[in-house]
Each structure stands twice: as C-alpha cells, then as structure tokens.
Amino acid sequence: MKLPNGVPAAVSQSFVSLIPGFLVLLLFWGLRVPLHFDINLFVQSIFHPLLFAMNSLPGIMFYTLLVSVLWVAGIHGDMTLEGISNPIFLQFLTANGIAYAHHQAIPYLTSSGFSSLFVNVGGTGATMMLVFWMLSSKSKAYRELGKVAFPGALFEINEPVIFGFPIVMNPITLIPFIVIPQILTVLTYILMSVHLVRPAVMMVPWTMPPIIGPLMATGWDWRAGVWSAIELVIAGAIYYPFSRWLKNKWLPKKQVRLKLS
C-alpha cells in the first residue's frame, strides 16, 4: 500500500498492518461465529493442568528455577514466561481477592505477587542485597556500579547488576542467583500454608519496593512486611561470601574497570 510522499512515515506504516490484521480477525471470526468453536475454552483446557501444578510447591519451584536459568543465559525469564504464567497467577489472585472480601479462607498461595514480591525481593534473584555489598566494596569499580544499580534495585529493576556485575554467563554468581529464589520460594510457601503469612489478595505493581509491596499485596498483613525484611537478610547472608570471593579471585581489577567502561 503506497501513500503520497507527504504522508508522515508513522502514519503510512500504520496502514501496513491493516491487511494482516483484517486476515487475523477474519480467521478468528470464522472459527468463533460460523463454526461455534470456543477458542478461549480450548486454550484454557490446554493449560488447565497448570492451574494445579502452579499452586503446588514443586510447580512453583520449577517455575522459579526456569526463570532464574533463563536470566543466567541472558534471557528475560520473567517476561518470557509471563504469557503462560500471568493468566494463571491472575486467576489465583482474583479468587483470593473474592475470598478475602467475603472473609473466607484464601484458596491459592502462589497468586500474582508471590514471585514478584516475595521471591524477587529487589529484583529476580534478590540481587538488591548483592548491590548492597557492592556499595561497601573496597573495589572502586564495584562501588560505582553499585551506585548506578541501587536506585533501580529498590524498585525491583536489576538489569544493571545482572549484565554489569555480571551474573549472566558467570559460573560463580549463578549459584546464589539460582539458590536464593529456591530458598525464598520454599520458605514463603511454607509460611503461607501454615497461615503465618497471608497470601497475596490485591494487585500490586511488581515495581513496589520490598516490605512495602508485600504489605500492600496481602491487605496490609504486618507479618508479610516482617518476612520481606527477613528475606533481605537471608539473601544478603548468602550473597556476601560470593561477592567477596569474586572481588578477590574471579576478576582482576583491570578487567573489572574494562567491563565497566
């Protein structure tokens, strides 16, 4: 489809999608209306087994592991899997919110917010505490990177440390990066299953800082805030020896400066 030269590129490009968009609409209209094929029900039936698996401890541990492994390979694990996981977690959250509003037992532990707020404290892999140790490092290179990464880490954004420390393709840092989320997943699941921490019942942006985010998501359950603070301590204790060992053994100072430049 050709338009006059005076038409802005942004406008002309928008017309490019008209034909494929029309064909897609025609295809799905043909399936849904003349053939009476319920596409939504069909997709739900495919992923129905996941509704049970994702609310179990093995299921959520496997999901957490897959997210971490993808990040280590340089792939955004959370975004890659959210097309499958988000509809499930949001369905859990909706049921939890209805139960909470009617003062009933909360049915799902791993609703939306479980991973983003209770497992990924300070970003996937709980890397905010790694950034904290970088700020106190004797290496100027690590301190400077920590200053850059810390503001984002407060709001669950940790790409600077994942790609800058680095964690991606690093056989040393991948150990705590994978182990810490597994530990936090298991402990959070147990605490929620024994009713010491309320599961998430409200939609909260994943960018909410630790402690504040869990408090809001659980309907201001103070125990969720306390547990979030304890999670930071756990993550910091595990990251500490790795951050110190890497500074002294893994990368020479000249290499670190070169990477940061």
C-alpha beads as a LAMMPS data file, in Angstrom:
LAMMPS data file: protein, C-alpha beads

261 atoms
260 bonds

1 atom types
1 bond types

-500.0 500.0 xlo xhi
-500.0 500.0 ylo yhi
-500.0 500.0 zlo zhi

Masses

1 110.0

Atoms # bond

1 1 1 0.000 0.000 0.000
2 1 1 1.637 3.197 -1.209
3 1 1 0.717 6.635 0.078
4 1 1 1.854 10.075 -1.151
5 1 1 5.337 11.178 -0.120
6 1 1 3.936 13.924 2.063
7 1 1 2.326 11.424 4.443
8 1 1 4.438 11.011 7.625
9 1 1 6.192 7.656 7.984
10 1 1 4.428 6.898 11.271
11 1 1 1.056 7.261 9.542
12 1 1 1.954 5.274 6.433
13 1 1 3.426 2.441 8.489
14 1 1 0.209 2.115 10.450
15 1 1 -1.587 1.158 7.225
16 1 1 0.830 -1.718 6.658
17 1 1 -0.848 -3.747 9.420
18 1 1 -4.379 -3.315 8.043
19 1 1 -4.344 -6.289 5.668
20 1 1 -2.726 -8.865 8.039
21 1 1 -4.862 -7.540 10.880
22 1 1 -8.011 -7.968 8.772
23 1 1 -6.994 -11.530 7.852
24 1 1 -6.403 -12.451 11.507
25 1 1 -9.788 -11.036 12.524
26 1 1 -11.454 -12.874 9.647
27 1 1 -9.821 -16.161 10.650
28 1 1 -10.887 -15.995 14.300
29 1 1 -14.355 -14.716 13.395
30 1 1 -14.751 -17.712 11.110
31 1 1 -13.779 -20.103 13.882
32 1 1 -15.903 -18.485 16.557
33 1 1 -19.130 -17.478 14.787
34 1 1 -19.903 -19.850 11.882
35 1 1 -18.132 -22.885 13.418
36 1 1 -19.054 -22.065 17.048
37 1 1 -15.547 -23.008 18.199
38 1 1 -14.767 -21.530 21.655
39 1 1 -11.103 -20.578 21.316
40 1 1 -10.843 -19.279 24.856
41 1 1 -12.216 -22.505 26.329
42 1 1 -9.874 -24.546 24.111
43 1 1 -6.777 -22.648 25.319
44 1 1 -7.923 -22.948 28.944
45 1 1 -8.327 -26.702 28.575
46 1 1 -4.737 -26.999 27.338
47 1 1 -3.304 -25.161 30.313
48 1 1 -5.803 -26.468 32.871
49 1 1 -3.282 -28.923 34.417
50 1 1 -1.025 -25.959 35.153
51 1 1 -3.694 -24.490 37.428
52 1 1 -2.985 -27.293 39.874
53 1 1 0.759 -27.545 39.243
54 1 1 1.493 -23.834 39.674
55 1 1 -0.212 -23.745 43.079
56 1 1 1.903 -26.642 44.359
57 1 1 5.361 -26.342 45.893
58 1 1 7.108 -28.436 43.195
59 1 1 5.319 -26.486 40.476
60 1 1 6.245 -23.029 41.742
61 1 1 9.807 -24.174 42.460
62 1 1 10.171 -25.386 38.870
63 1 1 8.754 -22.100 37.566
64 1 1 11.187 -20.136 39.741
65 1 1 14.095 -22.295 38.602
66 1 1 13.187 -21.809 34.944
67 1 1 13.041 -18.020 35.384
68 1 1 16.478 -17.967 37.027
69 1 1 18.099 -20.234 34.442
70 1 1 16.779 -18.118 31.571
71 1 1 18.204 -14.976 33.190
72 1 1 21.606 -16.623 33.607
73 1 1 21.536 -17.341 29.871
74 1 1 20.876 -13.662 29.182
75 1 1 17.121 -14.075 28.522
76 1 1 14.500 -12.107 30.473
77 1 1 12.991 -15.076 32.299
78 1 1 10.019 -13.262 33.827
79 1 1 8.902 -11.671 30.554
80 1 1 9.496 -14.864 28.593
81 1 1 7.194 -16.934 30.804
82 1 1 4.572 -14.351 31.686
83 1 1 2.441 -15.206 28.652
84 1 1 1.750 -18.577 30.268
85 1 1 2.123 -17.748 33.955
86 1 1 0.275 -14.418 34.223
87 1 1 -3.193 -15.725 33.268
88 1 1 -2.801 -18.471 35.868
89 1 1 -1.468 -16.236 38.641
90 1 1 -4.085 -13.557 37.928
91 1 1 -6.826 -16.170 38.108
92 1 1 -5.463 -17.202 41.509
93 1 1 -5.366 -13.564 42.627
94 1 1 -8.961 -12.962 41.561
95 1 1 -10.145 -15.946 43.586
96 1 1 -8.067 -14.812 46.565
97 1 1 -9.470 -11.287 46.382
98 1 1 -13.064 -12.548 46.334
99 1 1 -12.403 -14.875 49.264
100 1 1 -10.690 -12.089 51.220
101 1 1 -13.589 -9.689 50.596
102 1 1 -16.043 -12.276 51.920
103 1 1 -13.848 -13.194 54.920
104 1 1 -13.285 -16.697 53.622
105 1 1 -10.179 -18.892 53.549
106 1 1 -7.652 -17.820 50.908
107 1 1 -7.613 -20.654 48.324
108 1 1 -4.328 -20.049 46.442
109 1 1 -0.835 -19.466 47.820
110 1 1 1.005 -18.677 44.585
111 1 1 -1.231 -15.933 43.256
112 1 1 0.128 -12.954 41.355
113 1 1 2.632 -11.261 43.653
114 1 1 4.064 -14.438 45.150
115 1 1 7.054 -14.482 42.813
116 1 1 7.380 -10.785 42.025
117 1 1 7.087 -9.531 45.613
118 1 1 8.072 -12.401 47.920
119 1 1 10.679 -14.246 45.831
120 1 1 12.189 -11.499 43.680
121 1 1 12.947 -9.124 46.549
122 1 1 14.961 -6.350 44.957
123 1 1 14.688 -7.962 41.520
124 1 1 14.908 -11.505 40.218
125 1 1 17.472 -13.419 42.263
126 1 1 17.051 -10.965 45.173
127 1 1 20.023 -9.077 43.749
128 1 1 19.366 -5.905 45.747
129 1 1 21.462 -7.349 48.546
130 1 1 24.301 -8.068 46.122
131 1 1 24.132 -4.401 45.157
132 1 1 24.242 -3.522 48.857
133 1 1 27.504 -5.418 49.284
134 1 1 28.884 -3.750 46.168
135 1 1 28.329 -0.366 47.758
136 1 1 30.603 -1.344 50.650
137 1 1 33.234 -2.982 48.427
138 1 1 36.859 -1.874 48.541
139 1 1 36.869 -2.001 44.741
140 1 1 36.029 1.386 43.249
141 1 1 34.639 -0.309 40.148
142 1 1 32.111 -2.311 42.159
143 1 1 31.174 0.716 44.277
144 1 1 30.455 2.794 41.190
145 1 1 28.366 0.030 39.659
146 1 1 26.530 -0.342 42.958
147 1 1 25.653 3.370 42.944
148 1 1 24.218 3.027 39.456
149 1 1 22.284 -0.166 40.221
150 1 1 20.928 0.593 43.712
151 1 1 18.122 3.066 42.829
152 1 1 16.692 0.605 40.308
153 1 1 17.105 -2.317 42.712
154 1 1 14.835 -0.554 45.211
155 1 1 12.082 -0.846 42.619
156 1 1 12.824 -4.429 41.514
157 1 1 14.816 -3.383 38.420
158 1 1 18.140 -5.210 38.338
159 1 1 19.366 -5.346 34.727
160 1 1 22.414 -3.163 35.578
161 1 1 23.736 -5.699 38.074
162 1 1 22.685 -8.780 36.088
163 1 1 24.565 -7.640 32.989
164 1 1 27.131 -5.406 34.674
165 1 1 28.413 -7.398 37.634
166 1 1 27.903 -9.748 35.711
167 1 1 25.538 -12.566 36.622
168 1 1 24.814 -13.614 33.036
169 1 1 27.104 -16.481 31.986
170 1 1 29.011 -16.223 35.271
171 1 1 29.546 -19.731 36.759
172 1 1 30.123 -18.288 40.240
173 1 1 27.284 -15.796 40.703
174 1 1 24.752 -18.117 39.088
175 1 1 24.963 -20.277 42.228
176 1 1 23.409 -17.769 44.660
177 1 1 21.266 -16.298 41.885
178 1 1 19.542 -19.674 41.442
179 1 1 19.711 -20.963 45.034
180 1 1 18.326 -17.886 46.815
181 1 1 14.994 -17.794 44.904
182 1 1 14.522 -21.506 45.603
183 1 1 15.048 -20.978 49.327
184 1 1 12.699 -17.977 49.428
185 1 1 10.079 -19.872 47.411
186 1 1 10.083 -22.839 49.786
187 1 1 10.077 -20.756 52.960
188 1 1 7.367 -18.370 51.720
189 1 1 5.194 -21.266 50.585
190 1 1 5.530 -22.958 53.981
191 1 1 4.754 -19.761 55.904
192 1 1 1.649 -19.152 53.815
193 1 1 0.496 -22.771 54.046
194 1 1 0.625 -22.669 57.867
195 1 1 -1.135 -19.270 57.866
196 1 1 1.758 -17.300 59.308
197 1 1 1.760 -15.001 56.273
198 1 1 -1.337 -14.147 54.255
199 1 1 -1.121 -14.893 50.501
200 1 1 -1.457 -12.013 48.062
201 1 1 -5.053 -10.824 47.702
202 1 1 -4.574 -7.498 45.912
203 1 1 -2.951 -6.453 42.653
204 1 1 0.254 -4.527 43.329
205 1 1 2.749 -3.335 40.692
206 1 1 5.856 -5.548 40.576
207 1 1 7.980 -2.411 40.900
208 1 1 6.952 -1.827 44.506
209 1 1 9.949 -1.904 46.899
210 1 1 10.487 -4.820 49.288
211 1 1 8.485 -4.733 52.535
212 1 1 6.042 -2.156 51.117
213 1 1 4.943 -4.350 48.191
214 1 1 4.217 -7.479 50.278
215 1 1 2.372 -5.377 52.845
216 1 1 0.052 -3.915 50.216
217 1 1 -0.462 -7.186 48.317
218 1 1 -1.546 -9.073 51.439
219 1 1 -4.063 -6.490 52.589
220 1 1 -1.568 -4.883 54.981
221 1 1 -0.649 -8.049 56.816
222 1 1 2.229 -6.823 59.009
223 1 1 3.746 -10.307 59.043
224 1 1 4.324 -10.058 55.280
225 1 1 6.420 -6.934 55.807
226 1 1 8.448 -8.602 58.543
227 1 1 9.026 -11.669 56.386
228 1 1 10.117 -9.499 53.457
229 1 1 12.731 -7.845 55.679
230 1 1 13.944 -11.275 56.834
231 1 1 14.200 -12.352 53.194
232 1 1 16.579 -9.472 52.539
233 1 1 18.750 -10.646 55.413
234 1 1 18.763 -14.220 54.079
235 1 1 19.681 -13.063 50.576
236 1 1 22.391 -10.770 51.924
237 1 1 23.931 -13.538 54.013
238 1 1 24.124 -15.877 51.013
239 1 1 25.433 -13.257 48.590
240 1 1 28.120 -11.976 50.982
241 1 1 30.764 -14.721 50.568
242 1 1 30.265 -14.850 46.800
243 1 1 30.607 -11.091 46.394
244 1 1 33.798 -11.030 48.470
245 1 1 35.296 -14.080 46.782
246 1 1 34.605 -12.719 43.320
247 1 1 36.188 -9.382 44.125
248 1 1 39.425 -11.023 45.199
249 1 1 39.638 -14.093 42.956
250 1 1 37.393 -14.055 39.929
251 1 1 38.082 -10.820 38.044
252 1 1 41.314 -8.812 38.218
253 1 1 40.749 -5.139 38.908
254 1 1 41.881 -4.140 35.411
255 1 1 39.305 -6.455 33.910
256 1 1 36.553 -5.053 36.086
257 1 1 37.381 -1.487 35.105
258 1 1 37.432 -2.501 31.439
259 1 1 33.999 -4.114 31.727
260 1 1 32.507 -1.046 33.380
261 1 1 33.951 1.277 30.780

Bonds

1 1 1 2
2 1 2 3
3 1 3 4
4 1 4 5
5 1 5 6
6 1 6 7
7 1 7 8
8 1 8 9
9 1 9 10
10 1 10 11
11 1 11 12
12 1 12 13
13 1 13 14
14 1 14 15
15 1 15 16
16 1 16 17
17 1 17 18
18 1 18 19
19 1 19 20
20 1 20 21
21 1 21 22
22 1 22 23
23 1 23 24
24 1 24 25
25 1 25 26
26 1 26 27
27 1 27 28
28 1 28 29
29 1 29 30
30 1 30 31
31 1 31 32
32 1 32 33
33 1 33 34
34 1 34 35
35 1 35 36
36 1 36 37
37 1 37 38
38 1 38 39
39 1 39 40
40 1 40 41
41 1 41 42
42 1 42 43
43 1 43 44
44 1 44 45
45 1 45 46
46 1 46 47
47 1 47 48
48 1 48 49
49 1 49 50
50 1 50 51
51 1 51 52
52 1 52 53
53 1 53 54
54 1 54 55
55 1 55 56
56 1 56 57
57 1 57 58
58 1 58 59
59 1 59 60
60 1 60 61
61 1 61 62
62 1 62 63
63 1 63 64
64 1 64 65
65 1 65 66
66 1 66 67
67 1 67 68
68 1 68 69
69 1 69 70
70 1 70 71
71 1 71 72
72 1 72 73
73 1 73 74
74 1 74 75
75 1 75 76
76 1 76 77
77 1 77 78
78 1 78 79
79 1 79 80
80 1 80 81
81 1 81 82
82 1 82 83
83 1 83 84
84 1 84 85
85 1 85 86
86 1 86 87
87 1 87 88
88 1 88 89
89 1 89 90
90 1 90 91
91 1 91 92
92 1 92 93
93 1 93 94
94 1 94 95
95 1 95 96
96 1 96 97
97 1 97 98
98 1 98 99
99 1 99 100
100 1 100 101
101 1 101 102
102 1 102 103
103 1 103 104
104 1 104 105
105 1 105 106
106 1 106 107
107 1 107 108
108 1 108 109
109 1 109 110
110 1 110 111
111 1 111 112
112 1 112 113
113 1 113 114
114 1 114 115
115 1 115 116
116 1 116 117
117 1 117 118
118 1 118 119
119 1 119 120
120 1 120 121
121 1 121 122
122 1 122 123
123 1 123 124
124 1 124 125
125 1 125 126
126 1 126 127
127 1 127 128
128 1 128 129
129 1 129 130
130 1 130 131
131 1 131 132
132 1 132 133
133 1 133 134
134 1 134 135
135 1 135 136
136 1 136 137
137 1 137 138
138 1 138 139
139 1 139 140
140 1 140 141
141 1 141 142
142 1 142 143
143 1 143 144
144 1 144 145
145 1 145 146
146 1 146 147
147 1 147 148
148 1 148 149
149 1 149 150
150 1 150 151
151 1 151 152
152 1 152 153
153 1 153 154
154 1 154 155
155 1 155 156
156 1 156 157
157 1 157 158
158 1 158 159
159 1 159 160
160 1 160 161
161 1 161 162
162 1 162 163
163 1 163 164
164 1 164 165
165 1 165 166
166 1 166 167
167 1 167 168
168 1 168 169
169 1 169 170
170 1 170 171
171 1 171 172
172 1 172 173
173 1 173 174
174 1 174 175
175 1 175 176
176 1 176 177
177 1 177 178
178 1 178 179
179 1 179 180
180 1 180 181
181 1 181 182
182 1 182 183
183 1 183 184
184 1 184 185
185 1 185 186
186 1 186 187
187 1 187 188
188 1 188 189
189 1 189 190
190 1 190 191
191 1 191 192
192 1 192 193
193 1 193 194
194 1 194 195
195 1 195 196
196 1 196 197
197 1 197 198
198 1 198 199
199 1 199 200
200 1 200 201
201 1 201 202
202 1 202 203
203 1 203 204
204 1 204 205
205 1 205 206
206 1 206 207
207 1 207 208
208 1 208 209
209 1 209 210
210 1 210 211
211 1 211 212
212 1 212 213
213 1 213 214
214 1 214 215
215 1 215 216
216 1 216 217
217 1 217 218
218 1 218 219
219 1 219 220
220 1 220 221
221 1 221 222
222 1 222 223
223 1 223 224
224 1 224 225
225 1 225 226
226 1 226 227
227 1 227 228
228 1 228 229
229 1 229 230
230 1 230 231
231 1 231 232
232 1 232 233
233 1 233 234
234 1 234 235
235 1 235 236
236 1 236 237
237 1 237 238
238 1 238 239
239 1 239 240
240 1 240 241
241 1 241 242
242 1 242 243
243 1 243 244
244 1 244 245
245 1 245 246
246 1 246 247
247 1 247 248
248 1 248 249
249 1 249 250
250 1 250 251
251 1 251 252
252 1 252 253
253 1 253 254
254 1 254 255
255 1 255 256
256 1 256 257
257 1 257 258
258 1 258 259
259 1 259 260
260 1 260 261
